[in-house]
Amino acid sequence: MKENNNAVQENRPKDLDLLNKMKNLPGGLIIVPLLIAVLLATFCPQVFEIGGYVTALFYEGNSCMMGFFLIVCGSAINVKQVGMPLYKGVTLTATKFLLGVAIGMIVSAVCGPEGFLGIAPFVWIATITNSNGSLYISLSSQFGNATDTGAISILSLNDGPFFTLVALGATGLASIPFNSFVAVLVPLLIGFIWGNLDAGFRKACATAQPIVTFFMTIPIGAQTDINTIVTAGAAGIILGLVSAATAVIFFFTNNILLPKKERNAMGAAIGTTALNSAMTPAAVGEADPSMAQYVDMATAQCATASVVTLFLCPFITAFFDKLMQKKQLGIYSPEGWARYKVDPSVPAPAEM
């Protein structure tokens, strides 16, 4: 009997576990399908011209998939988060948004619509106003507490193109019709309402998000070629370095706005650009056709910047945490909850 079981197991196809491997690869769920689609678009573009479901999903499907993605994002926003998590979420989101808009307006005023170093003003806004929520949550488990983790319920609002469209419309950097705001907001609200009324739906969306992200990226890459990626390389790296450098600003502004005993390094943890920022240029180009000429290059720039910040931000956050420990500031001060980390005589709290 045991031999038969072994034989059955040997006959089973090997589980390649591709999804988890891509999730473990930094930026894998966007970078892998993006590169596959770009390679096909460069060397075998007729693949996307078969028609029917293939063309509808893999070449023309960005708008539909973006709507689904916004529902998924909305479902993750927990209305029950109140108090300090709410306050932290609002301050982090507001400072991130305001700085991104300021940088975009300065670039537009000085360099015009072509932007600085070939990076259009709306790309600066899309990159700076957006943050990597998954990385933030991961860092909060090490450098913050439950109130920092809870802030993601508000901070997650900067996922996707909504804030970028709001900024472009408010500043006049693009002509964004009111219907475009509504079109972005409706699926976000559907996810938000349904997710807060139905825990099962929220859980299902969280499970589906990697799949949605993967397939949403393919039609973006299908309309880009290798030359665009190569050209965007240097600009994307610069964009990522600037985004990572904003971590310093967010560290200081966040701690100014927090009570002394709550101050920590988590402000620096939003000095990132989320991988989903690569989807934002397509949404901007659809809302304002005059921006369509920048979409391909902007997509590659945002994708490159997201990877750069993914690697740099944890080091920056850890640096500021060690600095605060050394000087016994904020959460490491006598009244702070993390005092035990700098004073062995103080017992660690049972819960944080």
Beta strands, then each sheet from edge to edge (+ up, - down):
end
